[in-house]
């Protein structure tokens, strides 16, 4: 029996987290205006009212005082590309020319270990600065890109998901992964999946860049490793959808291509999902797959507007992704800002509490990681952020005149960015603090 003394920390602030989706449950969140979060050995021990929990603290444990701020579970970004960090904000008239002009040439260098490592270090620092503690990340076709990413993540003890891109056609020769791609992925799964806090994502880039043979082998790999993740793109752009229809005339829809190859299941995350129909969303729900909605990227490339109402009618699991580098910000707060506007343009309305849910517990559910990340449930990993409502003059002025919790989180979502993140914690350790 262990006699080690537990390592306990405590944090006093307003606390917000979720136990249900606000779109379908009236009492979906827990809110403690004067709250206390207690962390033991990197996991949540308790979260609730300060007045009730303070007396339970061990002798000598003094809470870190963040009063005036809001503590939330760390944000979870379910779709972005770390190799595209250096090409963010690159001009293009649309998705396909953007890939050819900027994306593929930029990804070419990720066979160079030092370049991949330097980019991964910056990328992770940027995520933590923006309050993102977990991300589902595309690497490149190069094994080096995966190894360097997970090495940098492991050094920070972060809960990260990533995978090597699979691509064996309709791409430049210097990125064509004709031999060994799926075999390399199997080796990387054995090396990294569930090592520390790392999790692996099987990553066919999108249907047009994989032959039937590669998609078939990818489905077999996913069946062999059922607790891995699958990530890919679907129905982002109308030209892309038309192209997929020409390449796969036997498929009912773009999404159906993936189902035919065994790539729809729990822990399968599909980026964008703009042009899905009702049957597509029904199939996602039935198979346990989830959508990663990327509003900033979709607006930047002019791809279209995600239909939240249609997805909600099917009860499809939803999450939010920045989609850097087509997305123009690492900030999940700015991503919420754009999601709100996309919803309004489609005739929907996204309350701020729903947006915070989608970036925390909703993402954890989409990833089949509820109870591990995304909330302050007892035993969950203590990944959390401290948000400062007075971080900018405008936010400070607006939040002096609040009448509800919804107004507070709405102001943070619509006016906040990386400056609103006062501190970021991963497994109970401080991994970012905002400079004064």
N, C-alpha and C positions, 0 to 999 in steps of 0.2 A: 504494500500500500504506500502511495506517495505521501511524503511529509512536507513537500515543497509548499512554501507560502504562496497563495495566489497573488498575481500581479493585478492590482485593482486601480483603476482611474475613474474619475467622475467629472462630469461636465454640466454646468448649469446654464440654461438658456431656455427660450421657447423651443418646444419639440413638436415636430410634425412627421407622421408617417402613416401608412395605409394598411388596411387589412382586407380591402375589397375595392372594386372598380366603382368610382363615383358615378359613372354613367348608369349603373344598374342597382346601386345600393344607396339609400339616403344617408346612412351612417357608416361611411366607408373609411373614415380617417380617425386617427387619434391626435388630439391637439392639447398640449399642456403649455399654457401661457408662461407659467413659471415652472419649468420642468427640470428634471435631473436624468441624465443618461449615465448609467454605471456599466463600466467595461471591465471584464475579468479575463485575463490571459488572451486578449485580442478578440473576445466575443462579447456580445451584448449580454449583460446579466439582468438588467432591469431598465425600464424607461417609464417615467410617469411624473406625477406632481412632486415638486421638490419638498413640499411640506410633509408628504407621506414617506418619501424614500430617504431623506437626509439622515434620519435616525438609524438607517440600516448600514451606513458606511462604516467600514472598519476604522478603528482608531488610527489617527495619523493621515487619513486620506482627506485632503481638502479639494473640493471641486474646482476645476478651472472655471473662471467666471466669464461667461460669454453673454451675460444679461444684456438685453437690447438687440441681440441677434437671434437668428432662427437656425436650429440644428435639424438637418434632414439626412436621411440615408444618402450616401454618395450617388451621383447621377450614373446611369448606365446607358452607354451609347452603343446601339446594336448594329451599326453599319458605318464603317469608314475604312480608309485605305492609308496605311502609314507611309507607303512609298510615294504617295502623291502630296506629301507635306510641302515640298519645295515648288510645286506647280500650282498651288492654290491661287485662285483669282487669275486664271489664264483665259483670255477671251476666245470665244468660238460661237458660231451660229447654231450649234446643236451637239447632241451626244456623240454621234458617230465621228464627225470631223474632229471633235475635241479629243476623242480617244486616239485618233491617228496622229494629230498634230502635237499633242502634249503628253498624253498619258503613257503611251507605249515607249516613246523615246526616254522619258524620265525613268521608267521602270527598268530600262536596260542596265543601269549602273548597279543594280542591287545584287549582282553576283560578286561585287567588290565588298569584302567583309567590312573594311573600315568605313566605307560610305554608308553601308546599311546600318552599322552600329551607331554612327554619328546621328543619322536620321532618326533611328529608334529612340535614342536618348532624348533628343529634342522633342519628339512626338509625345513621349510619355510625360515629360515635364509640362508640356502644354496642356495635356489632358488634366493633370492634377491641378494646374493653375486654374483651370475652368471648373473644377469640382467633379470631374468624371473619374470614378474609381474603378469602373469595369467597362471594357469595350470589346466589341466583336470585330476583329480586325482582319483585313485582307493584306497579305504580304505580296510577294511576286512569285514567278515560276521558280525562282532560285532558292535552293535549300538554305543558303546563307542568310537570306532575308528572314526566314523563320527562326533560325538559331539565334541570330543577333537580337531579334525582337524579344524572344522569350528569355534570353540571358539578361537583357536590360530590365524586363518586367520582374524577373525573379530577384534581381538585386534590390528592387524596391518592395518586394513581397506583395505584389498586386494580383488581384483576381482578374486575369485577362484570358481572352479566347482569341486564337489566331490560327491561320493556316496558309499553306502554300497554294498559290493559284494553279489551277489545271487549265491548260489551253493548248490545243494541238491543231488548230486550223484558223483561218481568217484572222491572222495576226502576223506581225513581222517575223521573219525567219529567226531573228535574234531572241525572240520570246517564245518560239514554238517548242512545245514540250512533247515531242513525238515519242521519245523513248524514256521510260522510267518514271513518268510523272506520278502515276498512281502508286507505283512501288515506293517511290520516294516519300509519298504521303504516308504510306503504311509505316515506313521507318521512323518518320517524324512523330507519328502517333505513339509508337512504342517508346520513343525518347522523351516526349514532352507531356502527353495527355495525363493529367492528374499528378504530375510532378510538382510538388508544392501547390501553388495556387493556379498553375497553368492548365488550360483546357484546350483541346484541339478542335478546329473546324475544318472539315473536308470542304474544299473550295473550288468548284468549277466556276470559272469567271461568269459566263452566261452561255445559254444554249448555243448561240451561233459560233462560239469559239471552241466548242468541243465536238468531235466526231461522235457518231453513235457508239463506236467502240469505246471511246473514253468515257462517255456518259454511262454505258453499261458497266464498265469496270468500276466507276465511281459509286454506282448503286450497290455493287457487290461489296466494296470497301465499307460503305455505310452500314450494310447489313452485318458485316463481320465485327464492326465496332459500334454497337447500337447506342452507347452512351456518349459518343462524340457528337459534335455539332455539324450541321451542314449550312453553308451560306452561299448564296448566289443572288443574281439579279433577275427580275421578272417584270415584264410589262411596264417598263420605264418610259418608253418613247414610242410613238406611233410608227415611225419608220422602222424601228427595231422589231416591233410586233409584226409588221408586214414581212420583214426579212425572215423571222422565225417561221411564219406561216408558209413561206416558199421552201424553206429548208426541211420542214416537218409537216407536209400536207396531210398526213394521216392523223395528226393530233387535233383534238377538238379545240385547243387553245394553247397559248404559250405556256401557261402553268401545267397543262396536261402533259407537255413534253417531259417535265421533271417527274411527274407521277408515273409515267410509263417506264421510267428507268429507276424507280424505287427511291426517289429522293424527297418524298414528302412523308414526314413523320415528326414526332416530338423532337425538339431541338433543331428543327430545320427553320432557318430564318431567311425570308425572301425580301430583298430590298426593293422598295418603291411601290409595286402593286397598284399603279395608277389606273391601268386600263383593264383590270380584272372585271368580270361580270359576276352576277349573283351565284352562278354555279361554281365559278372559281373560288369565291369566298366560302361557299359551303364545303368545298373539298378541303380547303385549308383548315376549317374548323373540325371537320370529321377526322382528318389525319393528325391533328395536333400541331400542324405547322403554324408559323406566325409571320406577321408582316412587320418589316422595319420601315417606317414611314420617314421619308427624308425631304421635308418641305423646302429647306434652304437650297439644296441641290436642285430640286425639281423646278423651283422658280428661276434659279440661275441659268439652267440649260433650256428653260422653256418647255419642259417635258410634259407638264400637265398638273392637275390638282387632285390630290388624293381624296377619295369619297369616304369620309368618316361614317356617315349615316349608313351607307351600303355595307360597310364592314361590320358596323355594330348590329345591323339587322341579322347578320349571320353569326354574331358573337365570336368573330375571329379575334384571336389574341393579337394585340397591337403593341408596338413600342416605337421609340423615336431614334433616328440616327442622324448624325451631322453629315455623313457622306463626304467628309474631307477627302480629296481636294475639289470635287465639284461643289460640295458645300463650302461656303465661304467663311465659316467660323467653327472653331472647336467648342464653342460655348453651347451647352444644352439650354441655357436660358434664352439665348438668341434663337435657337432652334424652336423652342416653345413659341416665341414671338411670331416666327414665320408660320408655324403650325396653326396658330390662332387665326391668322389672316387667310391661310388656305381654306380652312374650315368655313370662314365667313363667305368667301367667294363661291363656295359650293353650297351655300345655304344652310350650313351647320353652325353649331356654336360649341366651342370648347371652353368650359370653365377652367380657371387656373388650377383648381384642385385636380381636375382630370389630367391636365398636362403634367403636373408634378407626379401623379400616379404613374403615367405612362413612362416617365423617366426614372422611376424607382421600382416599386413593386410590380407594375405592369410589365416592365422589361424583364424583371426576374421571372415572372410567370411565363412570359414568352420564351424564355431560355430554359424553362424547367428547373429553375434554381430558387424557387420560393423557399424560404426558411434558411437559405444560405446567404443571400444578399438581398438588398432592396427594401428592408424593413428593420424595425427594432424589436422583432420577435426575440424572446429569450433564446440564446444559443446561436443567433445569426452572427456572421462575421461583422466585426465593428468597423465597417467602412462608412464614414459619415463626413458631412461638410458643415461648415459654419457660414451662414449667409448673413451679410450685413446690410440692413435696409437703409443705412445712412452712408453707404460707400461712395456715392456721388452726390453733388449738391442737389441735383434734380430728384433723385430717389429720396434723399433726406427730406426735402420739402414736401414731396407727395405723401410719404409715409407718416408724416406728422398729422395727417388729416384722415386717418383710416377709420372705418366704421365696422369692419368685419375681417375675418381671416381671409376670405376670398379676395378682398381688396388688397391685402398685404401680398399674397402670393401672385396676384395678377400684376401688381406693380413690379415685383421682382422679375417676373417672366417677360414683361413688355419693356421694362426700362433697364434691366440688369444685364451684366456681361461678366467677364472674368474678374472685374474689379469688385463685384459683389461677393466673391468667394474669399472670406477672411482666412479660412484654414481648411485643409483637407487632411483626413485621417484614413489610413488603410490598416486594417487588422489592429486598430487601436493605437497605431503609431502615427505621429505627425509627419506627413510627407510633403506638405506645402503650407507656407504661411505667407500672407500678403505683406509686402513691404509697407512700412508706415508711409 
